[in-house]
Amino acid sequence: MITPALRWRVTCLASAGVFLALAVLVSTSGLLPGEQLVYETVVGWTSITGVAIFKTIRQLGSWQFLLPATLVLIWLAPADARRRWWLWVAVMVLAPIVEGVGKEIIGRPRPVGHAFGFPSGHVTAAATYFSLVAYLMSQRLKDRAVVLWTAASLAVVLVGIARIAQRAHWPADVLGGAALGLAFAAAASWWHEAHAERRTAVRPSGTGGDRGSVVSSGV
């Protein structure tokens, strides 16, 4: 039986694997095949108005937006998840720290300027946050899970395009940030689900046992 904890463990490890593979490739090979074409296409198709719009969209990956947004998310989360507020806060803090360390280790320059660009910090933060939004809100709104994950993915894609359009990152920087952010969100979801399953498994049988198990599983 494939449990939620197992699904999130696979997602976490797969996302981390994609990030590490991209990190090795960009540090050893420079530009990946097709990167220059994608970058030039996005930049060439973006008008002056588009640049202004993308400048606003990129704020979805900034701390000025994510700090209050994370507090709102914790407040709206189901009670069981809200009790673990420290877990979601820790993920939102650790993801940008690892992203910053990764930039220094990999040392890949941005398209313009001399600062390092892999992985994209805005995309890493956005992917972490919006993945948590989709995960936590889908527990409360189970019949809206597909809509939530679609909206979360769209938000991350738009932030990624915005960073390319602003000549701040190569496409692989964006993909690396998305993979890293999803890996962190999946790790937190994995931990949350594993502990929920463990609590359910140790519930004593008998009077109230079944009712307690149902409540623990979030149904």
C-alpha contacts under 8 A as a table, 3 or more apart, distances in Angstrom:
res1	aa1	res2	aa2	distance
2	I	6	L	6.17
2	I	7	R	6.80
3	T	6	L	5.19
3	T	7	R	6.38
4	P	7	R	5.07
4	P	8	W	6.24
4	P	190	W	7.59
4	P	193	E	6.31
4	P	194	A	7.99
5	A	8	W	5.23
5	A	9	R	6.10
5	A	189	S	7.52
5	A	190	W	4.88
5	A	191	W	7.34
5	A	192	H	7.89
5	A	193	E	4.93
5	A	194	A	5.13
5	A	197	E	7.93
6	L	9	R	4.98
6	L	10	V	6.20
6	L	190	W	7.32
7	R	10	V	5.24
7	R	11	T	6.19
7	R	190	W	7.86
8	W	11	T	4.87
8	W	12	C	5.95
8	W	186	A	5.41
8	W	187	A	6.98
8	W	189	S	6.35
8	W	190	W	4.86
9	R	12	C	5.08
9	R	13	L	6.17
9	R	186	A	7.00
9	R	187	A	6.79
9	R	190	W	5.56
10	V	13	L	5.27
10	V	14	A	5.91
11	T	14	A	5.16
11	T	15	S	5.96
11	T	183	A	7.03
11	T	186	A	6.23
12	C	15	S	5.29
12	C	16	A	6.09
12	C	182	L	7.13
12	C	183	A	4.46
12	C	184	F	7.07
12	C	185	A	7.84
12	C	186	A	4.89
12	C	187	A	5.51
12	C	190	W	7.86
13	L	16	A	5.07
13	L	17	G	6.00
13	L	183	A	7.03
14	A	17	G	4.99
14	A	18	V	6.26
14	A	183	A	7.83
15	S	18	V	5.10
15	S	19	F	6.25
15	S	179	A	5.03
15	S	180	L	6.63
15	S	182	L	6.45
15	S	183	A	5.06
16	A	19	F	5.07
16	A	20	L	6.18
16	A	179	A	6.59
16	A	180	L	6.24
16	A	183	A	5.50
17	G	20	L	5.16
17	G	21	A	6.05
18	V	21	A	5.12
18	V	22	L	6.15
18	V	176	G	7.56
18	V	179	A	6.42
19	F	22	L	5.22
19	F	23	A	6.09
19	F	175	L	7.93
19	F	176	G	5.16
19	F	177	G	7.75
19	F	179	A	5.44
19	F	180	L	5.90
20	L	23	A	4.93
20	L	24	V	6.22
21	A	24	V	5.26
21	A	25	L	6.22
22	L	25	L	5.02
22	L	26	V	6.06
22	L	172	A	7.16
22	L	176	G	6.40
23	A	26	V	5.46
23	A	27	S	6.07
23	A	106	I	6.83
23	A	118	F	7.60
23	A	176	G	7.38
24	V	27	S	5.29
24	V	28	T	6.10
25	L	28	T	5.34
25	L	29	S	5.52
25	L	30	G	7.26
25	L	32	L	7.53
26	V	29	S	5.30
26	V	30	G	4.78
26	V	31	L	6.40
26	V	32	L	6.85
26	V	108	R	7.19
26	V	172	A	7.72
27	S	30	G	6.02
27	S	106	I	5.77
27	S	107	G	7.33
27	S	108	R	6.59
29	S	32	L	6.85
30	G	108	R	7.73
31	L	35	E	6.26
31	L	36	Q	7.20
32	L	35	E	5.51
32	L	36	Q	7.97
32	L	172	A	7.61
33	P	36	Q	7.63
34	G	37	L	5.23
34	G	38	V	6.20
35	E	38	V	5.22
35	E	39	Y	6.03
35	E	170	W	6.82
35	E	171	P	5.98
35	E	172	A	7.19
36	Q	39	Y	5.12
36	Q	40	E	6.05
36	Q	170	W	7.84
37	L	40	E	5.26
37	L	41	T	6.01
38	V	41	T	5.10
38	V	42	V	6.18
38	V	171	P	7.10
39	Y	42	V	5.37
39	Y	43	V	6.14
39	Y	164	I	6.45
39	Y	165	A	7.78
39	Y	170	W	6.36
39	Y	171	P	6.53
40	E	43	V	5.12
40	E	44	G	5.72
41	T	44	G	5.08
41	T	45	W	6.03
42	V	45	W	5.32
42	V	46	T	6.24
42	V	161	I	7.46
42	V	164	I	6.88
42	V	165	A	5.79
43	V	46	T	5.36
43	V	164	I	6.96
43	V	165	A	4.80
43	V	166	Q	7.44
43	V	167	R	7.15
44	G	47	S	7.81
46	T	49	T	7.86
46	T	50	G	5.34
46	T	51	V	6.34
46	T	165	A	6.46
47	S	50	G	4.84
47	S	51	V	6.25
48	I	51	V	5.15
48	I	52	A	6.49
49	T	52	A	5.14
49	T	53	I	6.30
50	G	53	I	4.99
50	G	54	F	6.06
51	V	54	F	5.08
51	V	55	K	6.06
51	V	162	A	7.68
51	V	165	A	6.73
51	V	166	Q	6.61
52	A	55	K	5.07
52	A	56	T	6.71
53	I	56	T	5.32
53	I	57	I	6.37
54	F	57	I	4.75
54	F	58	R	6.02
54	F	158	L	7.96
54	F	159	V	7.63
54	F	161	I	7.89
54	F	162	A	4.69
54	F	163	R	7.75
54	F	165	A	7.44
54	F	166	Q	7.62
55	K	58	R	5.45
55	K	59	Q	7.18
55	K	162	A	6.85
55	K	166	Q	7.62
56	T	59	Q	5.60
56	T	60	L	7.97
57	I	60	L	5.84
57	I	158	L	7.01
57	I	159	V	6.05
57	I	162	A	6.74
58	R	61	G	5.73
58	R	62	S	7.08
58	R	122	H	6.97
58	R	158	L	7.91
58	R	159	V	5.08
58	R	162	A	5.97
58	R	163	R	6.89
59	Q	62	S	4.85
59	Q	64	Q	7.56
59	Q	65	F	6.41
60	L	65	F	6.10
60	L	66	L	7.06
60	L	122	H	7.71
60	L	126	A	6.28
60	L	155	A	7.82
60	L	159	V	6.89
61	G	65	F	7.19
61	G	66	L	6.83
61	G	121	G	7.65
61	G	122	H	4.25
61	G	123	V	6.08
61	G	124	T	7.67
61	G	125	A	5.40
61	G	126	A	4.54
61	G	159	V	6.95
62	S	65	F	5.60
62	S	66	L	6.11
62	S	122	H	6.08
62	S	125	A	7.40
62	S	126	A	7.92
63	W	66	L	4.76
63	W	67	L	5.48
64	Q	67	L	5.99
64	Q	68	P	7.44
65	F	68	P	6.16
65	F	69	A	6.09
66	L	69	A	4.78
66	L	70	T	5.74
66	L	125	A	7.99
66	L	129	Y	7.45
67	L	70	T	5.41
67	L	71	L	6.68
68	P	71	L	5.15
68	P	72	V	6.30
69	A	72	V	5.06
69	A	73	L	6.12
70	T	73	L	4.96
70	T	74	I	6.25
70	T	89	V	7.45
70	T	129	Y	7.39
71	L	74	I	5.25
71	L	75	W	6.31
72	V	75	W	5.06
72	V	76	L	6.21
73	L	76	L	5.12
73	L	77	A	5.95
73	L	133	V	6.76
74	I	77	A	5.10
74	I	81	A	7.78
74	I	82	R	5.64
74	I	85	W	6.23
74	I	88	W	7.80
75	W	82	R	6.83
76	L	137	M	7.83
77	A	81	A	6.06
77	A	82	R	5.64
77	A	136	L	5.83
77	A	137	M	6.38
77	A	140	R	7.39
78	P	81	A	5.39
78	P	82	R	6.00
78	P	136	L	7.16
78	P	137	M	7.76
78	P	139	Q	7.12
78	P	140	R	6.15
79	A	82	R	4.90
79	A	83	R	6.30
80	D	83	R	5.45
80	D	84	R	7.12
81	A	84	R	5.26
81	A	85	W	6.80
81	A	136	L	7.43
81	A	192	H	7.77
82	R	85	W	5.11
84	R	87	L	5.51
84	R	88	W	7.22
85	W	88	W	5.52
85	W	89	V	6.28
86	W	89	V	5.06
86	W	90	A	5.86
87	L	90	A	5.13
87	L	91	V	6.34
87	L	188	A	6.71
88	W	91	V	5.20
88	W	92	M	6.35
88	W	132	L	7.82
88	W	188	A	7.02
89	V	92	M	5.16
89	V	93	V	6.26
90	A	93	V	5.11
90	A	94	L	5.93
91	V	94	L	5.13
91	V	95	A	5.92
91	V	128	T	7.70
91	V	184	F	6.28
91	V	185	A	6.88
91	V	188	A	6.94
92	M	95	A	5.70
92	M	96	P	7.24
92	M	125	A	7.14
92	M	128	T	6.82
92	M	129	Y	6.97
93	V	96	P	6.18
93	V	97	I	6.73
94	L	97	I	5.07
94	L	98	V	6.18
95	A	98	V	5.36
95	A	99	E	6.13
95	A	124	T	7.01
95	A	125	A	6.78
95	A	128	T	7.33
95	A	180	L	7.57
95	A	181	G	6.55
95	A	184	F	6.47
96	P	99	E	4.77
96	P	100	G	6.02
96	P	121	G	6.47
96	P	124	T	6.96
96	P	125	A	6.41
97	I	100	G	5.18
97	I	101	V	6.31
98	V	101	V	5.08
98	V	102	G	5.94
99	E	102	G	4.99
99	E	103	K	6.30
99	E	119	P	6.22
99	E	120	S	7.62
99	E	121	G	6.27
99	E	124	T	7.19
99	E	177	G	7.70
99	E	180	L	7.82
100	G	103	K	5.19
100	G	104	E	6.67
100	G	121	G	7.40
101	V	104	E	5.27
101	V	105	I	6.29
102	G	105	I	5.10
102	G	106	I	5.93
102	G	118	F	7.14
102	G	119	P	7.03
103	K	106	I	5.42
103	K	107	G	5.57
103	K	108	R	7.08
103	K	116	F	5.72
103	K	117	G	6.30
103	K	118	F	5.33
103	K	119	P	6.32
104	E	107	G	5.21
104	E	116	F	7.07
106	I	118	F	7.01
107	G	116	F	5.52
107	G	117	G	7.58
107	G	118	F	7.37
108	R	116	F	5.16
108	R	117	G	5.75
108	R	118	F	5.85
109	P	112	V	7.95
109	P	113	G	7.48
109	P	114	H	5.80
109	P	115	A	5.74
109	P	116	F	4.38
109	P	117	G	5.54
109	P	118	F	7.78
110	R	113	G	6.24
110	R	114	H	6.57
110	R	115	A	6.13
110	R	116	F	5.66
110	R	117	G	4.85
110	R	118	F	7.96
110	R	167	R	7.96
110	R	168	A	6.11
110	R	169	H	5.45
110	R	170	W	6.79
111	P	167	R	6.15
111	P	168	A	6.40
111	P	169	H	6.07
111	P	170	W	6.42
112	V	167	R	6.37
112	V	168	A	6.65
117	G	120	S	5.88
117	G	168	A	7.52
117	G	169	H	5.95
117	G	170	W	7.72
117	G	173	D	6.25
118	F	169	H	7.84
118	F	172	A	7.58
118	F	173	D	4.59
118	F	174	V	7.82
118	F	176	G	6.91
118	F	177	G	7.51
119	P	124	T	7.27
119	P	172	A	7.84
119	P	173	D	4.57
119	P	174	V	6.49
119	P	175	L	7.79
119	P	176	G	5.14
119	P	177	G	4.74
120	S	123	V	5.38
120	S	124	T	6.07
120	S	169	H	6.84
120	S	173	D	5.20
120	S	174	V	5.41
120	S	176	G	7.10
120	S	177	G	4.98
121	G	124	T	5.06
121	G	125	A	6.17
121	G	177	G	6.58
122	H	125	A	5.33
122	H	126	A	6.07
122	H	159	V	7.21
122	H	160	G	7.93
122	H	163	R	7.96
122	H	177	G	7.78
123	V	126	A	4.97
123	V	127	A	5.83
123	V	156	V	6.42
123	V	159	V	6.16
123	V	160	G	5.85
123	V	174	V	6.17
123	V	177	G	5.13
123	V	178	A	5.77
123	V	181	G	7.51
124	T	127	A	5.26
124	T	128	T	6.18
124	T	176	G	7.86
124	T	177	G	4.13
124	T	178	A	5.42
124	T	179	A	7.66
124	T	180	L	6.07
124	T	181	G	4.51
124	T	182	L	7.98
125	A	128	T	5.19
125	A	129	Y	6.15
125	A	177	G	7.91
125	A	181	G	6.24
126	A	129	Y	5.21
126	A	130	F	5.90
126	A	155	A	7.70
126	A	156	V	5.86
126	A	159	V	7.45
126	A	178	A	7.96
126	A	181	G	7.31
127	A	130	F	5.45
127	A	131	S	5.81
127	A	152	A	7.95
127	A	153	S	7.92
127	A	156	V	5.65
127	A	177	G	7.47
127	A	178	A	5.37
127	A	179	A	7.89
127	A	180	L	7.95
127	A	181	G	4.69
127	A	182	L	5.75
128	T	131	S	5.42
128	T	132	L	6.32
128	T	178	A	7.96
128	T	180	L	7.93
128	T	181	G	4.16
128	T	182	L	5.54
128	T	183	A	7.90
128	T	184	F	6.35
128	T	185	A	5.23
129	Y	132	L	5.17
129	Y	133	V	6.23
129	Y	181	G	7.87
129	Y	185	A	7.49
130	F	133	V	4.79
130	F	134	A	6.18
130	F	152	A	5.05
130	F	153	S	7.62
130	F	155	A	7.49
130	F	156	V	7.42
131	S	134	A	5.19
131	S	135	Y	6.13
131	S	149	W	7.44
131	S	152	A	6.31
131	S	153	S	7.90
131	S	182	L	6.45
131	S	185	A	6.08
131	S	186	A	7.98
132	L	135	Y	5.01
132	L	136	L	5.89
132	L	185	A	5.82
132	L	189	S	7.94
133	V	136	L	5.43
133	V	137	M	5.74
133	V	148	L	7.89
133	V	152	A	7.48
134	A	137	M	5.41
134	A	138	S	5.73
134	A	145	A	7.07
134	A	148	L	5.10
134	A	149	W	5.26
134	A	152	A	6.34
135	Y	138	S	5.33
135	Y	139	Q	6.68
135	Y	149	W	7.89
135	Y	189	S	7.53
136	L	139	Q	5.39
136	L	140	R	7.01
137	M	140	R	5.13
137	M	141	L	5.89
137	M	142	K	7.93
137	M	145	A	7.82
137	M	148	L	7.59
138	S	141	L	4.74
138	S	142	K	4.87
138	S	143	D	7.62
138	S	144	R	6.42
138	S	145	A	4.76
138	S	148	L	6.87
139	Q	142	K	5.51
139	Q	218	G	7.46
141	L	144	R	5.39
141	L	145	A	6.69
142	K	145	A	5.42
143	D	146	V	7.80
144	R	147	V	5.27
144	R	148	L	6.09
145	A	148	L	5.07
145	A	149	W	6.16
146	V	149	W	5.29
146	V	150	T	6.04
147	V	150	T	5.11
147	V	151	A	6.10
148	L	151	A	5.20
148	L	152	A	6.10
149	W	152	A	4.98
149	W	153	S	6.05
150	T	153	S	5.18
150	T	154	L	6.16
151	A	154	L	5.06
151	A	155	A	6.23
152	A	155	A	5.21
152	A	156	V	6.45
153	S	156	V	5.23
153	S	157	V	6.18
154	L	157	V	5.05
154	L	158	L	6.12
155	A	158	L	5.21
155	A	159	V	6.32
156	V	159	V	5.15
156	V	160	G	6.18
156	V	178	A	7.33
157	V	160	G	5.02
157	V	161	I	6.16
158	L	161	I	5.10
158	L	162	A	6.01
159	V	162	A	4.98
159	V	163	R	6.31
160	G	163	R	5.25
160	G	164	I	6.46
160	G	171	P	7.99
160	G	174	V	5.46
161	I	164	I	5.13
161	I	165	A	5.98
162	A	165	A	5.04
162	A	166	Q	6.12
163	R	166	Q	5.17
163	R	167	R	6.50
163	R	168	A	5.36
163	R	169	H	5.85
163	R	174	V	7.80
164	I	167	R	5.08
164	I	168	A	5.79
164	I	169	H	5.13
164	I	170	W	6.21
164	I	171	P	6.76
164	I	174	V	7.96
165	A	168	A	7.55
166	Q	169	H	7.90
167	R	170	W	7.76
169	H	173	D	5.87
169	H	174	V	6.89
170	W	173	D	5.31
170	W	174	V	6.82
171	P	174	V	5.16
171	P	175	L	6.36
172	A	175	L	4.92
172	A	176	G	5.92
173	D	176	G	5.13
173	D	177	G	6.19
174	V	177	G	5.12
174	V	178	A	6.22
175	L	178	A	5.10
175	L	179	A	6.16
176	G	179	A	5.15
176	G	180	L	6.08
177	G	180	L	5.12
177	G	181	G	6.02
178	A	181	G	5.23
178	A	182	L	6.11
179	A	182	L	5.23
179	A	183	A	6.07
180	L	183	A	5.05
180	L	184	F	6.40
181	G	184	F	5.29
181	G	185	A	6.32
182	L	185	A	5.08
182	L	186	A	5.86
183	A	186	A	5.09
183	A	187	A	6.05
184	F	187	A	5.06
184	F	188	A	6.43
185	A	188	A	5.27
185	A	189	S	6.22
186	A	189	S	4.93
186	A	190	W	5.87
187	A	190	W	5.01
187	A	191	W	6.24
188	A	191	W	5.16
188	A	192	H	6.14
189	S	192	H	5.02
189	S	193	E	6.03
190	W	193	E	5.26
190	W	194	A	5.97
191	W	194	A	5.19
191	W	195	H	6.23
192	H	195	H	5.47
192	H	196	A	6.27
193	E	196	A	5.01
193	E	197	E	6.13
194	A	197	E	5.17
194	A	198	R	6.17
195	H	198	R	4.94
195	H	199	R	6.18
196	A	199	R	5.22
196	A	200	T	6.28
196	A	216	S	6.41
196	A	217	S	6.58
197	E	200	T	5.04
197	E	201	A	6.14
197	E	216	S	7.90
197	E	217	S	7.07
198	R	201	A	5.08
198	R	202	V	6.44
199	R	202	V	5.44
199	R	203	R	6.43
199	R	216	S	7.11
200	T	203	R	5.39
200	T	212	G	7.80
200	T	213	S	5.19
200	T	216	S	5.89
200	T	217	S	6.83
201	A	213	S	7.96
203	R	209	G	6.22
203	R	212	G	7.17
203	R	213	S	6.58
204	P	209	G	5.66
205	S	208	G	7.65
205	S	209	G	4.71
205	S	210	D	6.98
206	G	209	G	5.24
206	G	210	D	7.46
207	T	210	D	7.57
208	G	211	R	5.16
208	G	212	G	6.00
209	G	212	G	5.13
209	G	213	S	6.21
210	D	213	S	5.09
210	D	214	V	6.34
211	R	214	V	5.25
211	R	215	V	6.38
212	G	215	V	5.18
212	G	216	S	6.13
213	S	216	S	5.08
213	S	217	S	6.24
214	V	217	S	5.25
214	V	218	G	6.61
214	V	219	V	5.78
215	V	218	G	5.30
215	V	219	V	6.05
216	S	219	V	7.73
